[in-house]
Amino acid sequence: MATAPPQIRLWDDNPSSLDLLGFDAVVDPIVAAVREHQIHPLTLSVQSPWGGGKSTVLKLIEAEFENDETCFVVSTNPWVYDDQDDVKGTLISEILHGIQAQIKDTGVKESVGKKAKELLERISWSRAAVAIAKGALTFQVDPQQIADIFRPKDPAGPESMASFNDAYKDLLALIPKVERVVVLVDDLDRCLPDAVTATLEAIKLFLSTEKMVFVLAADQDMVRDAISVSLDGARRGDVFARRYLEKIVQIPIALPRLSGTDAEAYIGLLIAGRTMEKEDLRKLADHVRSRRNQNLTPLLHELGELKPAPSEEDLALATQLAEGLSADRRSNPRQIKRFLNAFGVRESIAQARQVKIAPAVMIKMLLLEELHRTSFNTLAAAPAQDRRALLARWEAWANPSGEEGENATLPTGIDDGTKDWAAAPPFLSDENLDPYISLAASLINVSMGAQVSDDVLAFINDLLGESEAARNVAAEKLCDRGQDEQLAALEVLIGATKRTDNAEAVIRGAVLWVSKNATLDEAAAEGIESHCWGNRLTPGSIVELANSGRPALLGLVRRAAQDTSLHAATREAARDELEQLDGN
């Protein structure tokens, strides 16, 4: 009889209609502002980095108006529109269809439908002009039709967008009970620059209409950058982008980053929720909210008569994770879920391979892999008979009150940034980790990969940018990170060559970074040789490498001068640079 496959614990990344993050403190003021009918029109933005919980906030806002006949809520996501050539028209169309779908009275619905059809015909004319301008319809209409499309329309006529707003007001007037139309716009910061600007231009059409409210979920910096890029041809720059956004958004609201206490409660709720009914989890979340509002900690404590309640083991795992994850990761709900999913997958694989390891020990080892990769590699590379001794020295160094006292020294190859990790329970020197380390070493390249925080990703993007000042600041900031995190970030930077044709920008950023942290020289050279060689290696890249002054990077210049697989201009540039270097 076949054995049942091991169960796997995974957490989805979908927005939640259940508040596990204490977002009521943000949602309640937004709902109050929407219900304040004297303020119109109104645009709010919910701001946080990716994975900060913006989509969940929109879901919670929508739930607040679920049974409110005076408020229609339309949810939309420009990032998933099929027609990326006319995002503006698609957004307007979604709003009109969303309103019509929520009307219950048949007569009113029919009247609104006719008015909506008139408005949609205006959009059709606009879309036809866009399509022809892009060459999509040139073989489908005759010249006279093309002339009619581009002929200036009567501003008051049914084909013009100029009187769109008045016609839209007439549509809303047909719906007697509705006092607010709330449009929730998600993932704006994931859109391409032109789509961001088109979305905001569509919103502008409604900003002189009473009853309209827009709530945008986005990282404001990314939206502002997208506006700047989209309008670059107009040479209006960053100042205009900031003022443009401020004109549209009246109330910006930043989501709070999770504190260590909130992260512990969130992780505990996620773990406990895997085995609970939704209503039981809701009661547990309400208990956490009550304690948070009373400033009582820990939040998942004094559960009283709540049944079922999280197990002691689950609560201990939540505490361990909240303390073990770096501050930027534990403050980001998506990063927390990613780690929990990595744990769930690894736990399932270990069970399938019959590797027995306590959950707390596995979590500690996963933290080592993710946060201190080179130190994990040192442990994995050590002979099996030496690992316990290495771990004992490591833990003694992190806990100088032990038998070795202050004489304990950090083992060779271990990063000194691991002190908090080694000092935290459970302690590993008495554990038989050999089967797990063998398993992890065979999986690590595919199961975890080089993961870096949102802050580090922002520095990497700056390092790839055109601003020399921004590149220098980014390199300095990256050098402030621990060596393990820098190596992981360097891997992400070099890997950017897979997503861009501009390998020269990658090499330029790597050379600048190495100039401020010489210990990255060999790792940078290996990455450039693996990912930026061949047709991607340009004469400009050779100049960057030659000016680095670092041995491993200069070695690439010497190799390029002899590599006949490279473009002749690249080889010639390498030879010229070597002549100058050798001449000096």
N, C-alpha and C positions, 0 to 999 in steps of 0.2 A: 504493500500500500504506500503510495507516494506521500511524503511528508508535506504539510502545508507550508507555503512560503512564509518567511518571516514578515511580520507587520512592519510598516514603515511610518514614521511620524513626520509629516510634512505640513507646512503652513502656507496658504495661498497668499498672493500679493494683491488681492482685490481690496478695494475700499470697503470699509465695514460700516454697517448700519447700527452697530453696537459700539458705544464709546468706551474703549479700554484705555484711553490715553489721557483722560481728563480734559478733553477739548470742550467740555460744556462751558468753561470760562471764556472761550472764544465764540462758540456757536450762539450762546444766549444774547450777547450784545449785537451780533449780526442780525439775528431774528428780530430783536427789538428795533433795530434801525430800519429793517424792511417794513415792519408794522407801523412805523412813524410816517403816516401818509402825508404830512406836511412837507416832507423832503422828497422832491422829485425833479427830474429823474435822479437816480442814485447809482453810482458804480463803486463797488468795493473790491479790493484785491486781497486774497489770502496768500501770504507769502511764506515760503520756506524753501530750503534746498530740496532737490529730488529725494523722495522717500521720507519726507518730513511729516506726511499725513494730510496733505492738502485735499486729496480726493476723498478721504474719509470725512473731512469737515464738510465738503459739499454734500455728501450722502446724508450726514446728520442734519444739515440745513433742510434738505428736501423732505426728510422724515417729519420735521416740525410742522410742515404745511400739508401733510398728507390728507387730512380731513377738513381742510379749510377751503370752503367754496368761494371765498373772497380773494383767493390768491392762486394763480396758475403758476406752476413751476415747470420750466422747460430746461432739460439738461442736454448739453451738446459738447462735442469734443472735436475741434478742428483738426487735430492730429490724425484722425482716422477718416477724414472726408475722402471720398473717391475722387471728387473733382478738385484737385489742388490748383488748377488754373483759375478757378473762380471761387475762392474760399468765401469771399464777401457775399456773393449770391447764394451760396449753399447755406451759410449761417442765417441769412434773412429767411430763406425758404424753411429751414428747420424751425425757426421761431414761429412762423405763420402756421405751419402744419401742427406744431406742438400745441398751440393755442386752440386750434380747431378740434383737435382730438380730445380735449378735456371738456368740451361743451356738452352738456347732457340734454338740454332742451332742443328738440328736433328743429323747430322753427328758427330759433336763434342760430343753430348750427348751420342751417341752410343759408341764412342771410350772411353769416360770417364767411361761409365758403365762397359765396359769390364775390365778396369784397376781397378775400384772400386771392382768388383767381385773378382779379384785376391787378393786384400788387405783384403777383408772380409773373404776369405778362410783362410788367416793366423790367423785372429781373431777366426775363428771356431775351429782351432786346439788348440788355447790357451784356449778357453772356454771348450772344451772337457776335457782338462787336469784338469781344475778347477773343473768341474762337477765330474770327477772320484775321484779326491782328496777328495771331499765332500761326496762321496758314492752315487751320484745321478745316475750314469750310469753303475754301476757294473753289473747289470742284463740285460743290453741292448747291450753289445758288448762282443766279445769273447776275450780270453787272448791275442791272437796275435795282435788284434786291440789295446788293452791297451798297449802292449809293443811298438807298432809303435808310439802311441801318445807320450809316454814318451822317445822314442829314440831321442838322440840329433840330431837336424836338421842341414843340410848344411846351414851356415850363409847366403849364397847367393841364397839359394833355395826358391821356392815359398811358402813353409810352415813355413819359419822362420820369427820371428819378428825382427831379427837382421838387415835385409836389408829392413825393412818396410819403413824407411825414404827415401831411394833412390827411391823405387817404388812410394811413395807418391809424390816426386818431379816430377817424370815422368808424374803422373796424372795431376798435375797442369800445366805442360808444354803443355798439350793438349788443354788448354783453353786460347786462344790467348789474349783476352782483359783484363783478370782478373789480377789486380796488388795486391790485398789484399783479404785474406779470414779472416773475423773477426768472432770469436766464442765468443758469449756472454753466460757466465755460471752463472746462477742465483741460489740463495738459497744454496750455498755451505756450509754455516754455519748451515743449518738445517740438514745436512746429518750426519749419524753415523760416528764415527771416521775412520773406515776402508774404508768407501765410500769416505771420504774426501781425504785420502791418495791415493786411486785408481784413483780418478779424476786427482790429481796433477801428478801422474805417467803417465797417458795418455797424459797430456799436455806436459810432458817432451819429449815424442816421436816426437813432432812437433817443438821443440825449436831450432833445427838446420836447419829448413826449411825456406827459404825465403818466403815472402808474408804472413806469418802467424801472426795473432794478437789474443790474448786472453784477454778478459775483464771479470774479476771475481767480482761478487757482494757478499760480505761477511763481517761479523764482523771478523776482522783479529785476535783478541784475541781468539775467539772461534775456528777458523781454526787452529791456532797455538796449542791450547789445544788439539784439535782432533788429530793432528799429533803426539803430545806427547803421548797421550793415545794409539793410534794405534801402535806406535813403542815401547811401554813400555816393551814388551818382549825382545827387543834388548838392553834395558837399556841405551838408548841414551839421553833421558831426554829433558828438556825444551830448553837447549842451542842448541841442534841439530835441534829441531823443528823450532826455530827462524831462524837459518842459512839456513835450507832447504827451508823455505818459501821465504827468501830473495834471494836465488839463482834463484827461479822461477819467482818471481814478481820483475820487474825492476822499475816500477813506481806505488807506492801506493798513492791513492788519497782519502783523508778523506772528506766526505760530511759535509758541515757546519750545525750545529744545528740551528734551527729556532730561531731568536731573537723575542722579544715581538712584534716588528713592523711587521716582516714577518709573525708571527703567526696570528696576527690580519687580515692581508690582505688575508692569506690563508683561514682562517675561513670565511671571507666575501665572497671570491670567491666560496667556497663550498656551502654556504647558497644561494647565488644569483644564482649559477649554476643549482639549482634544478628547476628553472622556466625559464631558458634561453635556446635558441638554442645553439648548440656547437660553431657555428661561432661567435655569440654574446659574448659568454664566452671567446673565443679566443681573441677577440678585447679588452675585459676588462682585460685579463691577460697581453696582450701587453702593455696596459696603465700602469699597475702596474710595469711591467718590466722597462718601460721607466722612471718612477719616481724613481725606485730603482737605476737605473744607474746614475741618476742625484742627488742622495742622498736627495730626497725630501720625507718628511713624513707629514701626514700619507700617505701610498701608495694608498689606495682607496679613493682618494680625487681629487677635481677639475676635475670632470668627463666630464665637458663641454657638447659637443653634443653627447656623447655616449648614445645610446638608444638600448635596455632598460638598465636602470641603477639600481643598488641595492637600495632598499627602505631605508629610514632613520632608520626604525625599524631593518632591517637586519644588517646595519652597526653598530647600537648600540649594538646588540647582539654579533657581532664579537668582538667589543671592550671589552664588559663585560666578554666574555669567555677568551680572551687573557690575561686580567688582573687577572681573577679569578683562572685559572688553575695554578698549581704549575709550577715552571720553567722547571723541567724535563719533565712534561707532555706536556706543550705547545710547547716544542722544538722538539716533536716527532709527525710527521704527523699521524701515526697510532693511537696514543693515542688520538689525537684530534678527529679523525673520530669515535673512540670508544665512546667518550663522546657525540658527536653529535648524534650517533645512539641511545645511551641510552636516550637522550633527545627526539628523534623522537618517540621511543617506548612509553616513559612515556606520551608524549603529546597525542598520539593516544589513550592510555588507559584512560587518563583523559577525553578526548572528549567522549569516549564510555560510561563512568560512569557519564557523565554530570557534571564533576568537572570543574568549570570555574576558570582559573588562567592565568594571563598574561605570555607570553613566558619569559620575563626578570625575573619575579619572580620565575618561574619554574626552570630556569637555575641556579639562585642563590641557590635555595633549593637543586638542584642536586649537586652543588658544595659542599654544606655543607655535604650531604650524602657521597660523595666520598672522600673528603679531611679531614673531621672532623666527622667521624662516631659516636664517643661516644658523641659528642656535639649534633648531630642530635638526638641521642637516648634520651638525657636529655630533649630536647625540646619536642619530641614526648611523653615522659613519663609524662610530666607536665600536670596537669589538664587543660582542655580546657579553663576554665575561667582565668587561670594564665598565659597563653602563651604570650599574648600581653604585660603584665607587664614584663615578663622575657625578651622578645625581646627588650622592651624599655630600660631596664637596660643594656642589652648586647650592644645595639647600643650607649647608653650614655657613657659606658666604653670605647668603641672604638673611640668615638668622644667627647673628654673631653671639647670641647668648647660649648657643648649644655647646657641645663638648669641646669642639675646636676653638670656640670663642672668637676673639678678634683676629686670631692667626689664620683663619680660613681665607683662602685666596680663590679668586674666580678661575675656573678651569679654562684652559686655552681653547679659543674658538667660540667661547660663549659671550654674547653681548651683555655689557653691563646694564643695559636697559631691561634685563629680565629679572631684576631684583624683586619687584613686587610679585611677579608670576611665581618665582621659586619660593617666596616666603608664604604664599597663600596655600591653605589646605585644599585638597588632600595632598599629603607628602608622598613622593613617588619612589624614594630610594629603597623601600621594602617591597615594591610591586614588581611582579614579573611582566615587564612591558615588551619583551622580545617579540612575541607573536603579533602584538598590535603594531609595533614599530615596523616590522617587516611588511605588514599589510598597508600601513599608511605610506611607507616609502614607495610602494608600488602604485599607489593611487594619487599621490599628492599633486602630480602635475595636471591631473584631469579633474580632481574633485574640488580643489580650492582655487588654484590659479593665483595670479598676482592681484590681490584685492587691496585697494587703497581707499582712503576716505574721500568725501566730497571736497574737503578743503584741499587735499593734495591733488585731486583731479583738476581743481581750479588753477593751482599753481602750474601744473603741467600744461594746461591750455594757454596760460600766459607765456610760458616758456616757448610755445610754438607760435606766438603772435608776432606782429610786426613792430611793436613798441619796444625799443631797447631798454627804456627805463623799467617797463613792466617785466621784461625778461630778467633783468638784474635783481629786482625785488623778489621775483618768484624763485630764482636760484638761491638767494639768501635764505628765504623761508624754508625751502626744501632742505637746506643744509642744517637747519635747526632740528630736524627730525632725527630719530635714531637711525643707526646704520642699516638695520634690517628693513625699516620702512623706506629708507632711501633706495635700497636695492630693488625693492618691490616696485617703487614708483619709477625707477629707471627702466625697469622691464616694461611698464605701461607706456612710457615715453617712446622707447624704441619700437614697441609694438604698434605705435600710431602710424608707422609706414604702411601698415596693411589697410588703413582707412584713408590715406591721403597720397597723392602723387608727389607731394613736396617733401621728399626725404632730406633735402637740404636744410629745411627748417628743423627737422628732428635732430640732425647732426649738429647744427648750430646750437640748439638748446643743450644737447648733451655735452658739447665742448665747453660751453659756458659753465655748466654745472660742475664738470670735472675741474675747471680752473679754480673753483671755490672749495672743492673737496677732492683732493688728489687720490684718495683711497678708492674712488670709483673708476679710476683710469682703465684698469684691465676689464672690469665688467662692461664699461661703455664700449671699449674696443671690440669685445666679443659680440655684444649686441649689434653694433654697426656692421660687423663682418657678416653676421648671420642674416640680418634683415634689410640692410641698405646697400648691399653690394650689387654688382652687375649694372644694368641700365639705369638704376636709381642713383648711382654714384655719379655726381656731376663735378665739373671743374671747380665750381664754387664750394662744394663739399670738401674737396681736396685742400683748398686754401684754408678753410676752417680747421681741418685736422692739422695742417702744417703749423698754423699759428698757435695751436694748443700748447706746444712745448712739453707735452706729456709723453713718456716713452712708448706706452702701448698704442696711443693714437698716432704717434709718428711712425710706428711700425706699419700701420695701415697705409700710410703714404708710400713707404718703401715697397710694400707689396703691390700697391696700385701701379707703380711705375713699371713693374715687370709683368703685370697681368694682361695677357693678350686678349682675354675675353671682354675687357672693358672697352668703352668707346675711345677712339684714338685721341680725342680732345682731352679726355679725363687722364689718360696715360701721360700725355704731353704736359698737362698741368702738374701732375705728380713729379715728373722729371724736373720741371722748372723750379718747383718748390724745393726739391732736394738739392739742386745746385745752389740755391740761395742759402739753405741751411748748412750745407757742407762748406760753402765759401766763408760763412761766418764762423 
